[in-house]
């Protein structure tokens, strides 16, 4: 969804954008076939344009590694510049699982014409571990659109703690479950705080069992839902938890929580440390610290209902405004013009 939004922002500013993507859900579970299909689509699109006498200026590869390995030949065959978008695990985790992957990632990044990173943290990882690069990475937030003002939504009561994300290692949902178990001991009223877990993934069954064992607070698992349904859930949330234990590229969920008026409790993992300021636009706790997360959640629930909640929500909206997607698209197009000059 963040790439789809990015494409629309570029088009609104006058860019012509073609999309080569996998549109069949079943192929995402068949890695070799997925990337073979993607390579065919990308190369065919680029070559057809060149044969017709019009070429692309830039080929963007989102999820830089391994998608860049597909985009690279498409860019060269199409006479375009290769731009790698590093979002997170594509530089922090995926290149390092084998010596072959490491070698391929190094070669890819060193030949890219431009690296676009979601945060200063990701830019530093790309520069320090995958360089030398042709130029310093450009930091551009994917951005989060601020919801349109809605008086009825603004006046709606907020309650409960919400997590949105993949139920998998690194997202910290297991730590969140342990922290929820501590809440009633910190404040008996916390036993009545509803908790909603939005998303799916390989750890779902295990996490659902842990949630059921809590008894109170009551934890509800929604499974995967549409972006519109996520927005509705966030509109009603008092608190959004981002308990990541692995470094986040930026932490879009934290920004989305702020955009929808929730108080965010996040760890300091990776790019989250650049977005969150403890006590200013939310609460920040050390990653993997159950006790600190429990205290942060309790503090956020109590703050959300008081005057300090309005202050934190206002600061959160200011933070989101600095991540305006249209501003990011403007910076990108300016960088592309400089690259092509």
C-alpha positions as CSV (number, residue, x, y, z in Angstrom):
1,X,0.0,0.0,0.0
2,X,2.8,2.5,0.7
3,X,4.2,1.9,-2.8
4,X,0.8,2.4,-4.3
5,X,0.5,5.7,-2.5
6,X,4.0,6.7,-3.6
7,X,3.0,6.1,-7.3
8,X,-0.1,8.2,-7.0
9,X,1.9,11.0,-5.4
10,X,4.4,11.0,-8.3
11,X,1.5,11.0,-10.8
12,X,-0.2,13.9,-9.1
13,X,3.0,15.9,-9.6
14,X,3.1,15.2,-13.3
15,X,5.3,12.1,-13.6
16,X,4.4,9.2,-15.9
17,X,4.7,6.0,-13.9
18,X,4.3,2.4,-15.1
19,X,4.1,-0.4,-12.6
20,X,5.6,-3.9,-12.8
21,X,4.2,-5.9,-9.9
22,X,3.0,-9.3,-8.8
23,X,-0.8,-9.2,-8.8
24,X,-1.4,-12.8,-7.8
25,X,-1.4,-13.4,-4.1
26,X,-0.5,-17.1,-4.4
27,X,2.9,-16.2,-6.1
28,X,4.1,-14.4,-3.0
29,X,4.5,-17.8,-1.4
30,X,6.6,-19.1,-4.4
31,X,9.7,-17.0,-4.3
32,X,11.5,-18.3,-7.4
33,X,8.4,-18.0,-9.6
34,X,7.5,-14.6,-8.1
35,X,10.8,-13.0,-9.0
36,X,11.0,-14.7,-12.4
37,X,7.5,-13.3,-13.2
38,X,8.5,-9.9,-11.9
39,X,11.7,-9.9,-13.9
40,X,9.8,-10.7,-17.1
41,X,7.3,-8.0,-16.4
42,X,9.9,-5.3,-15.7
43,X,12.2,-6.1,-18.6
44,X,9.3,-6.4,-21.1
45,X,7.9,-3.1,-20.0
46,X,11.3,-1.3,-20.3
47,X,12.3,-2.9,-23.7
48,X,8.8,-2.2,-25.3
49,X,9.1,1.4,-24.3
50,X,12.5,1.7,-25.9
51,X,11.5,0.0,-29.1
52,X,8.6,2.5,-29.4
53,X,11.1,5.3,-29.2
54,X,10.4,6.4,-25.7
55,X,12.4,5.3,-22.7
56,X,12.0,5.5,-19.0
57,X,14.3,7.9,-17.1
58,X,14.3,5.9,-13.9
59,X,13.5,2.4,-12.7
60,X,12.6,2.3,-9.1
61,X,13.1,-1.0,-7.1
62,X,11.1,-1.1,-3.9
63,X,12.4,-3.4,-1.2
64,X,15.9,-2.8,-2.6
65,X,17.2,-6.4,-2.1
66,X,16.3,-8.6,-3.7
67,X,13.9,-6.6,-6.0
68,X,16.9,-4.6,-7.2
69,X,18.3,-7.7,-8.9
70,X,15.2,-7.7,-11.1
71,X,15.2,-3.9,-11.7
72,X,18.9,-3.7,-12.6
73,X,18.7,-5.5,-16.0
74,X,15.4,-3.7,-16.7
75,X,17.1,-0.3,-16.1
76,X,20.1,-1.2,-18.2
77,X,18.1,-2.6,-21.1
78,X,15.7,0.4,-21.0
79,X,18.5,3.0,-20.8
80,X,17.3,4.2,-17.4
81,X,18.9,5.1,-14.1
82,X,18.5,2.5,-11.3
83,X,17.1,3.8,-8.0
84,X,16.9,1.4,-5.0
85,X,14.4,2.1,-2.3
86,X,15.7,0.7,1.0
87,X,12.7,0.3,3.4
88,X,14.2,-1.8,6.3
89,X,14.8,-5.5,6.3
90,X,16.0,-5.3,2.7
91,X,19.3,-3.8,4.1
92,X,19.2,-4.9,7.7
93,X,18.4,-8.6,7.4
94,X,17.8,-10.1,3.9
95,X,21.3,-9.5,2.4
96,X,23.1,-11.2,5.3
97,X,21.6,-14.7,5.4
98,X,24.4,-16.2,3.2
99,X,27.7,-15.3,1.6
100,X,26.1,-15.4,-1.8
101,X,23.3,-12.9,-0.9
102,X,25.9,-10.7,0.7
103,X,28.0,-10.6,-2.5
104,X,25.0,-10.0,-4.7
105,X,23.7,-7.2,-2.4
106,X,27.2,-5.5,-2.4
107,X,27.4,-5.6,-6.2
108,X,23.8,-4.3,-6.6
109,X,24.2,-1.4,-4.2
110,X,27.5,-0.3,-5.6
111,X,26.1,-0.1,-9.1
112,X,22.8,1.8,-8.2
113,X,22.6,5.3,-9.4
114,X,20.8,6.4,-6.3
115,X,19.7,4.9,-3.0
116,X,16.6,6.2,-1.3
117,X,16.3,5.4,2.4
118,X,13.3,5.7,4.6
119,X,15.3,7.0,7.6
120,X,18.8,8.1,8.6
121,X,19.2,4.8,10.3
122,X,18.6,2.9,7.1
123,X,20.8,5.3,5.1
124,X,23.6,4.6,7.6
125,X,23.3,0.8,7.3
126,X,23.3,1.0,3.5
127,X,26.3,3.3,3.5
128,X,28.3,1.5,6.1
129,X,27.6,-2.1,5.2
130,X,26.8,-2.1,1.5
131,X,29.2,0.7,0.2
132,X,31.1,2.2,-1.3
133,X,28.0,3.8,-2.9
134,X,28.0,6.1,-6.0
135,X,26.5,8.9,-3.8
136,X,25.3,9.4,-0.3
137,X,21.8,7.9,0.3
138,X,18.9,10.3,0.0
139,X,16.6,10.1,3.1
140,X,12.9,10.4,2.1
141,X,10.1,9.2,4.3
142,X,7.4,7.1,2.6
143,X,5.0,9.5,4.3
144,X,1.6,9.1,5.9
145,X,-1.4,11.0,4.8
146,X,-3.2,12.9,7.5
147,X,-6.9,11.9,7.6
148,X,-9.3,14.6,6.6
149,X,-10.9,16.4,9.6
150,X,-14.1,14.8,10.7
151,X,-15.9,16.3,13.7
152,X,-17.9,13.1,14.4
153,X,-14.8,11.0,14.4
154,X,-12.9,13.5,16.6
155,X,-15.6,13.5,19.2
156,X,-16.0,9.6,19.2
157,X,-14.8,8.0,22.4
158,X,-11.4,6.3,22.3
159,X,-10.5,3.2,24.3
160,X,-8.1,0.3,24.3
161,X,-4.7,-0.6,23.0
162,X,-4.1,-1.5,19.4
163,X,-1.3,-3.3,17.6
164,X,-1.1,-3.3,13.8
165,X,1.5,-5.4,12.0
166,X,2.7,-8.8,10.9
167,X,2.6,-11.5,13.6
168,X,6.1,-12.6,13.2
169,X,9.6,-12.5,14.8
170,X,10.9,-9.0,15.2
171,X,7.6,-7.2,15.7
172,X,7.6,-7.8,19.4
173,X,4.1,-9.1,19.9
174,X,5.3,-11.8,22.3
175,X,6.9,-9.1,24.4
176,X,3.6,-7.1,24.2
177,X,1.7,-10.2,25.5
178,X,4.1,-10.4,28.5
179,X,3.7,-6.7,29.1
180,X,-0.1,-7.0,29.0
181,X,0.1,-9.7,31.7
182,X,1.8,-7.2,34.0
183,X,-0.7,-4.3,33.5
184,X,-3.3,-5.3,36.2
185,X,-0.4,-5.5,38.8
186,X,0.6,-1.9,37.9
187,X,-3.0,-0.6,38.0
188,X,-6.1,-2.7,38.7
189,X,-8.1,-0.6,36.2
190,X,-5.8,-1.8,33.4
191,X,-7.5,-5.3,33.6
192,X,-10.5,-3.7,31.8
193,X,-8.6,-2.2,28.9
194,X,-9.5,-4.0,25.7
195,X,-6.6,-5.0,23.4
196,X,-6.9,-5.5,19.6
197,X,-4.2,-7.2,17.5
198,X,-4.6,-6.4,13.8
199,X,-2.7,-8.5,11.3
200,X,-1.6,-12.1,10.5
201,X,1.5,-14.1,10.3
202,X,3.3,-17.3,11.2
203,X,3.2,-16.6,15.0
204,X,-0.6,-16.0,15.1
205,X,-1.6,-19.3,16.7
206,X,1.0,-19.1,19.4
207,X,0.1,-15.5,20.2
208,X,-3.6,-16.2,20.3
209,X,-3.0,-18.9,22.8
210,X,-0.9,-16.4,24.9
211,X,-3.7,-13.9,24.6
212,X,-6.4,-16.4,25.7
213,X,-4.2,-17.4,28.7
214,X,-4.2,-13.8,30.0
215,X,-7.9,-13.8,30.8
216,X,-7.7,-10.1,31.5
217,X,-7.1,-7.8,29.7
218,X,-9.1,-9.3,26.9
219,X,-7.2,-9.6,23.7
220,X,-9.0,-9.8,20.3
221,X,-7.3,-10.9,17.1
222,X,-8.8,-9.5,13.9
223,X,-6.5,-11.2,11.3
224,X,-5.7,-9.4,8.2
225,X,-8.0,-6.5,7.3
226,X,-8.3,-3.8,4.6
227,X,-6.5,-0.5,4.9
228,X,-9.9,1.2,5.4
229,X,-10.7,-1.1,8.3
230,X,-7.3,-0.4,9.8
231,X,-8.0,3.3,9.7
232,X,-11.4,2.8,11.4
233,X,-9.7,0.8,14.2
234,X,-7.0,3.4,14.7
235,X,-9.6,6.2,14.8
236,X,-11.1,4.5,17.9
237,X,-7.8,3.5,19.6
238,X,-6.6,5.3,22.7
239,X,-3.2,3.8,22.5
240,X,-1.2,2.2,19.6
241,X,1.6,-0.1,20.6
242,X,4.7,-0.6,18.4
243,X,6.8,-3.0,20.5
244,X,9.3,-3.9,17.7
245,X,12.3,-6.0,18.8
246,X,14.1,-5.8,15.5
247,X,15.1,-2.5,13.9
248,X,12.4,-0.8,12.0
249,X,13.2,1.1,8.9
250,X,11.1,4.1,9.9
251,X,8.0,2.8,11.8
252,X,5.1,3.7,9.7
253,X,2.6,2.2,12.2
254,X,3.8,4.8,14.8
255,X,3.1,7.6,12.3
256,X,-0.2,6.2,11.3
257,X,-1.2,5.9,15.0
258,X,-0.3,9.6,15.5
259,X,-2.1,10.6,12.3
260,X,-5.3,9.0,13.7
261,X,-5.0,10.7,17.1
262,X,-3.8,7.8,19.2
263,X,-1.1,8.0,21.9
264,X,1.8,5.8,20.6
265,X,4.1,3.7,22.8
266,X,7.1,2.5,20.8
267,X,10.5,0.9,21.3
268,X,13.7,2.6,20.2
269,X,14.4,0.0,17.5
270,X,16.1,1.4,14.4
271,X,14.3,4.3,12.7
272,X,11.6,4.5,15.4
273,X,14.2,6.4,17.5
274,X,14.1,9.2,14.8
275,X,10.3,9.4,14.8
276,X,9.4,9.1,18.5
277,X,10.3,11.6,21.3
278,X,9.6,10.3,24.7
279,X,7.0,12.4,26.5
280,X,6.7,14.8,23.6
281,X,4.7,12.9,20.9
282,X,4.3,9.6,22.6
283,X,6.3,7.3,24.9
284,X,9.5,5.4,24.1
285,X,10.8,2.3,25.8
286,X,13.8,0.0,25.3
287,X,13.3,-2.9,22.9
288,X,12.6,-6.3,24.6
289,X,12.0,-4.7,28.0
290,X,8.7,-6.2,29.2
291,X,8.5,-4.2,32.4
292,X,9.3,-0.9,30.6
293,X,6.7,-1.6,28.0
294,X,4.1,-2.4,30.6
295,X,4.8,0.9,32.4
296,X,4.7,2.8,29.1
297,X,1.3,1.3,28.1
298,X,-0.2,2.0,31.5
299,X,1.1,5.6,31.4
300,X,-0.3,6.1,27.9
301,X,-3.7,4.7,28.7
302,X,-4.0,7.1,31.7
303,X,-2.5,10.0,29.8
304,X,-4.9,9.5,26.8
305,X,-7.9,10.4,29.0
306,X,-6.4,13.6,30.5
307,X,-5.2,17.0,29.4
308,X,-1.7,15.8,28.6
309,X,-3.3,13.5,26.0
310,X,-4.3,16.5,23.9
311,X,-0.8,17.8,24.1
312,X,0.7,14.6,22.9
313,X,-1.8,14.2,20.2
314,X,-1.1,17.7,18.9
315,X,2.6,17.0,18.9
316,X,1.9,13.7,17.1
317,X,0.1,15.6,14.3
318,X,3.0,17.9,13.9
319,X,5.3,14.9,13.5
320,X,3.1,13.4,10.9
321,X,3.0,16.7,9.0
322,X,6.8,16.6,8.5
323,X,6.2,13.2,6.7
324,X,3.8,14.6,4.1
325,X,3.9,12.2,1.1
326,X,3.6,15.0,-1.4
327,X,6.7,16.7,0.1
328,X,8.6,13.4,-0.3
329,X,7.5,13.1,-4.0
330,X,8.6,16.7,-4.6
331,X,12.1,15.9,-3.2
332,X,12.3,12.7,-5.2
333,X,11.5,14.4,-8.5
334,X,14.0,17.1,-7.8
335,X,16.6,14.4,-7.1
336,X,15.7,12.6,-10.4
337,X,16.1,15.8,-12.4
338,X,19.5,16.3,-10.9
339,X,20.4,12.7,-11.6
340,X,19.4,13.0,-15.2
341,X,21.0,16.5,-15.8
